[in-house]
Amino acid sequence: MSYPYTSLDSTTAPSDGGALREATTVLVAEDDADIRLMMLTLLRMKGYKTAEARDGQETLDVAHLVRPDVVLVDLQLPRLNGFAVTRFLRQTETFSRVPIIVVSAHDPAKHRNPALAAGCNAYVQKPIDFDSLDGMILNLVSSR
């Protein structure tokens, strides 16, 4: 199965982003507490509901509890890395169509294709442009 890939283009985001944001739960899987807090805070400021996980196994556990609409996953998570988390989620019918965005400091030239092969829909490099990430989330959720 192939998964739709999106680029960092927020110019085509749905016009009614406010209502869509309020109806969207984003799971942030990030082991760095400061980065996780920053991402959660900015997502909440934009109107998203959020959930969080500190490692790969916790990401899978939280995903099954909250059923997020989007998953933002770091590649370098303890216990299970972002590639493994993505593959596990894609093997579950519940999450087979949930947008997964890799958010990583790793070089995209080296890691984007393996992330896409694992099943993610997009790859965002840190530091994050939150306006572009917001547009990407809206595009992926509205096209589900």
Residue frames relative to the residue before (quaternion, step in Angstrom):
aa qw qx qy qz dx dy dz
M 1.0000 0.0000 0.0000 0.0000 0.00 0.00 0.00
S 0.2400 -0.7610 0.5822 0.1557 3.56 -0.99 0.77
Y 0.2899 -0.7618 0.5622 0.1400 3.53 -1.12 0.75
P 0.5177 -0.6465 0.4426 0.3438 3.60 -0.90 0.82
Y 0.2201 -0.7592 0.6020 0.1130 3.53 -0.97 0.91
T 0.1010 -0.7904 0.6013 0.0595 3.55 -1.01 0.74
S 0.3621 -0.7146 0.5528 0.2293 3.53 -1.15 0.60
L 0.6319 -0.5393 0.3993 0.3879 3.55 -1.30 0.14
D 0.3730 0.7106 -0.5143 0.3024 3.59 0.46 1.17
S 0.1295 -0.8241 0.5489 0.0533 3.55 -0.25 1.23
T 0.4838 0.6966 -0.4313 0.3077 3.62 1.20 -0.12
T 0.7262 0.3979 -0.2476 0.5030 3.59 1.16 -0.39
A 0.3005 0.7666 -0.5127 0.2431 3.59 1.20 0.45
P 0.6041 -0.5676 0.4071 0.3837 3.59 -1.08 0.64
S 0.5420 -0.6583 0.4177 0.3136 3.58 -1.01 0.81
D 0.7255 0.3765 -0.2429 0.5224 3.62 1.05 -0.61
G 0.0444 0.8559 -0.5119 0.0579 3.55 0.79 1.04
G 0.5900 0.6083 -0.3737 0.3772 3.59 1.06 -0.65
A 0.6964 0.4540 -0.2714 0.4850 3.58 0.82 -0.98
L 0.6449 0.5216 -0.3193 0.4583 3.56 1.02 -0.80
R 0.6288 0.5294 -0.3327 0.4622 3.59 1.00 -0.82
E 0.6792 0.5103 -0.2939 0.4380 3.58 0.86 -0.97
A 0.7059 0.4382 -0.2518 0.4962 3.58 1.17 -0.55
T 0.6520 0.5389 -0.2899 0.4477 3.59 1.30 -0.09
T 0.1711 -0.7570 0.6240 0.0909 3.54 -0.95 0.98
V 0.1375 -0.7881 0.5989 0.0368 3.54 -0.80 1.11
L 0.2163 -0.7515 0.6124 0.1157 3.56 -0.85 1.04
V 0.1613 -0.7842 0.5967 0.0539 3.56 -0.72 1.15
A 0.0769 -0.7901 0.6081 -0.0010 3.57 -0.57 1.22
E 0.2713 0.7494 -0.5354 0.2796 3.55 -0.16 1.34
D 0.3346 -0.7772 0.4998 0.1850 3.58 -0.74 1.03
D 0.6243 0.5111 -0.3491 0.4766 3.61 1.15 -0.43
A 0.4271 -0.7517 0.4437 0.2357 3.58 -0.46 1.26
D 0.6627 0.5085 -0.3181 0.4483 3.60 0.94 -0.80
I 0.6654 0.4847 -0.3006 0.4817 3.58 0.93 -0.87
R 0.6329 0.5311 -0.3265 0.4591 3.58 0.99 -0.86
L 0.6614 0.5023 -0.3046 0.4663 3.61 0.88 -0.91
M 0.6476 0.5171 -0.3181 0.4605 3.59 0.94 -0.87
M 0.6712 0.4927 -0.3013 0.4647 3.60 0.88 -0.94
L 0.6582 0.5092 -0.3080 0.4611 3.59 0.90 -0.91
T 0.6588 0.5181 -0.3051 0.4523 3.58 0.92 -0.92
L 0.6965 0.4673 -0.2822 0.4658 3.59 0.84 -0.95
L 0.6361 0.5130 -0.3332 0.4703 3.59 1.00 -0.73
R 0.6598 0.4987 -0.3082 0.4700 3.59 0.95 -0.83
M 0.6258 0.5368 -0.3338 0.4569 3.59 1.05 -0.76
K 0.6731 0.4715 -0.2907 0.4900 3.59 1.10 -0.61
G 0.6280 -0.5846 0.3169 0.4042 3.59 1.27 -0.17
Y 0.4975 0.6611 -0.4317 0.3592 3.60 1.24 0.01
K 0.3898 -0.6105 0.6169 0.3079 3.52 -1.32 0.40
T 0.1318 -0.8228 0.5509 0.0464 3.59 -0.99 0.74
A 0.0796 -0.7149 0.6893 0.0864 3.48 -1.44 0.37
E 0.1899 -0.8091 0.5491 0.0883 3.57 -1.14 0.47
A 0.0588 -0.7597 0.6467 0.0336 3.49 -1.35 0.52
R 0.3616 -0.7671 0.5038 0.1643 3.55 -1.10 0.82
D 0.7906 0.1148 -0.0784 0.5964 3.58 1.22 -0.27
G 0.7272 -0.4725 0.2890 0.4055 3.54 -1.28 0.22
Q 0.6690 0.4882 -0.3082 0.4680 3.58 0.90 -0.86
E 0.6442 0.5103 -0.3183 0.4725 3.56 0.98 -0.82
T 0.5892 0.5701 -0.3604 0.4448 3.61 1.09 -0.66
L 0.6701 0.4822 -0.2963 0.4802 3.58 0.91 -0.90
D 0.6545 0.5171 -0.3110 0.4556 3.59 0.95 -0.87
V 0.6826 0.4729 -0.2849 0.4788 3.59 0.86 -0.96
A 0.6150 0.5532 -0.3513 0.4385 3.60 0.98 -0.79
H 0.6823 0.4796 -0.2922 0.4681 3.59 0.93 -0.83
L 0.6580 0.5071 -0.3076 0.4640 3.60 1.14 -0.57
V 0.8171 0.2957 -0.1314 0.4771 3.60 0.76 -1.04
R 0.2493 -0.7979 0.5131 0.1948 3.61 1.24 -0.30
P 0.0143 -0.8485 0.5290 -0.0038 3.61 0.58 1.12
D 0.4910 -0.6437 0.5094 0.2917 3.52 -1.32 0.44
V 0.7671 0.0845 -0.0276 0.6354 3.57 1.27 -0.54
V 0.1524 -0.7573 0.6265 0.1038 3.56 -1.15 0.68
L 0.1404 -0.7356 0.6582 0.0771 3.55 -0.96 1.00
V 0.0121 0.8416 -0.5357 0.0676 3.57 -0.48 1.16
D 0.3671 -0.6904 0.5854 0.2142 3.53 -1.00 0.95
L 0.5024 -0.6606 0.4595 0.3163 3.60 -1.06 0.62
Q 0.7681 0.3616 -0.1789 0.4973 3.56 0.96 -0.85
L 0.1757 0.7819 -0.5670 0.1902 3.54 0.39 1.30
P 0.5061 -0.6133 0.4942 0.3515 3.60 -1.13 0.52
R 0.7996 0.3178 -0.2682 0.4332 3.54 -1.38 0.43
L 0.7548 -0.1254 0.0873 0.6380 3.61 0.79 -0.98
N 0.3599 -0.7418 0.5122 0.2406 3.59 -0.74 0.95
G 0.7329 -0.4567 0.2936 0.4100 3.56 -1.31 0.22
F 0.6008 0.5486 -0.3601 0.4564 3.60 1.10 -0.64
A 0.6817 0.4854 -0.2827 0.4688 3.58 0.90 -0.99
V 0.6207 0.5354 -0.3409 0.4602 3.60 0.97 -0.83
T 0.6604 0.5109 -0.3053 0.4579 3.58 0.88 -0.95
R 0.6691 0.4969 -0.3074 0.4592 3.59 0.87 -0.92
F 0.6509 0.5101 -0.3182 0.4635 3.61 0.94 -0.86
L 0.6592 0.4997 -0.3160 0.4647 3.60 0.90 -0.86
R 0.6738 0.5072 -0.2979 0.4472 3.59 0.92 -0.85
Q 0.6456 0.5203 -0.3218 0.4571 3.60 1.16 -0.51
T 0.6485 0.4869 -0.3045 0.4997 3.58 1.29 -0.23
E 0.5089 -0.6782 0.4326 0.3066 3.58 -0.70 1.04
T 0.6107 0.5828 -0.3423 0.4126 3.59 0.99 -0.81
F 0.7983 0.2925 -0.1247 0.5115 3.58 1.00 -0.85
S 0.3741 0.7672 -0.4661 0.2330 3.58 1.22 0.13
R 0.7766 0.2979 -0.1647 0.5300 3.61 1.14 -0.56
V 0.4493 0.6744 -0.4649 0.3566 3.60 1.25 0.12
P 0.4490 -0.6937 0.4840 0.2879 3.61 -0.76 0.96
I 0.0941 -0.7658 0.6357 0.0243 3.54 -1.00 0.96
I 0.0823 -0.7860 0.6128 0.0033 3.54 -0.77 1.12
V 0.2896 -0.7302 0.5945 0.1722 3.56 -0.77 1.06
V 0.0694 -0.7576 0.6488 0.0157 3.55 -0.95 1.00
S 0.1757 0.8271 -0.4954 0.1989 3.55 -0.23 1.28
A 0.4283 -0.6663 0.5470 0.2711 3.53 -1.26 0.51
H 0.4974 0.6665 -0.4237 0.3589 3.59 1.27 -0.18
D 0.6217 -0.5549 0.4169 0.3631 3.54 -1.24 0.59
P 0.3941 -0.7441 0.4800 0.2461 3.62 -0.55 1.09
A 0.5724 0.5911 -0.3927 0.4108 3.61 1.08 -0.54
K 0.7276 0.4131 -0.2247 0.4995 3.58 1.12 -0.69
H 0.8091 0.3409 -0.1344 0.4595 3.60 0.97 -0.83
R 0.5163 0.6610 -0.4284 0.3362 3.64 1.16 -0.37
N 0.6973 0.4810 -0.2944 0.4425 3.62 0.74 -0.98
P 0.6587 0.4707 -0.3354 0.4817 3.66 0.88 -0.72
A 0.6249 0.5269 -0.3446 0.4616 3.61 1.06 -0.67
L 0.6538 0.4960 -0.3069 0.4820 3.58 0.98 -0.84
A 0.6436 0.5207 -0.3193 0.4613 3.58 1.00 -0.81
A 0.6429 0.5148 -0.3192 0.4688 3.59 1.11 -0.64
G 0.6399 -0.5649 0.3103 0.4186 3.58 1.23 -0.38
C 0.4599 0.6708 -0.4807 0.3278 3.61 1.15 0.15
N 0.4641 -0.6942 0.4899 0.2504 3.55 -1.25 0.50
A 0.8045 0.0288 0.0217 0.5929 3.57 1.15 -0.54
Y 0.2316 -0.7469 0.6126 0.1146 3.53 -1.32 0.47
V 0.0434 -0.7883 0.6136 -0.0163 3.56 -0.73 1.11
Q 0.2799 -0.7673 0.5552 0.1573 3.54 -0.86 0.97
K 0.4185 -0.6649 0.5622 0.2583 3.53 -1.13 0.79
P 0.5055 -0.1773 -0.8430 0.0502 1.64 -2.03 1.43
I 0.4940 -0.7110 0.4457 0.2276 3.53 -1.07 0.88
D 0.2759 -0.6867 0.6464 0.1858 3.53 -1.11 0.82
F 0.2796 -0.8273 0.4627 0.1523 3.59 -0.07 1.29
D 0.5976 0.5405 -0.3835 0.4513 3.61 1.07 -0.50
S 0.6639 0.4832 -0.2998 0.4857 3.58 0.98 -0.80
L 0.6338 0.5188 -0.3296 0.4696 3.58 1.01 -0.80
D 0.6170 0.5430 -0.3325 0.4625 3.59 1.01 -0.80
G 0.6710 0.4923 -0.2947 0.4697 3.59 0.88 -0.91
M 0.6368 0.5293 -0.3179 0.4617 3.54 1.03 -0.81
I 0.6457 0.5124 -0.3200 0.4669 3.59 0.91 -0.91
L 0.6657 0.5073 -0.3053 0.4541 3.59 0.84 -0.96
N 0.6576 0.5121 -0.3128 0.4556 3.59 0.93 -0.87
L 0.6889 0.4846 -0.2887 0.4551 3.57 0.88 -0.93
V 0.6724 0.4887 -0.3036 0.4656 3.58 0.95 -0.85
S 0.6935 0.4789 -0.2933 0.4514 3.59 0.90 -0.83
S 0.6952 0.4621 -0.2889 0.4687 3.62 1.15 -0.44
R 0.4519 0.7008 -0.4408 0.3324 3.62 1.27 0.06
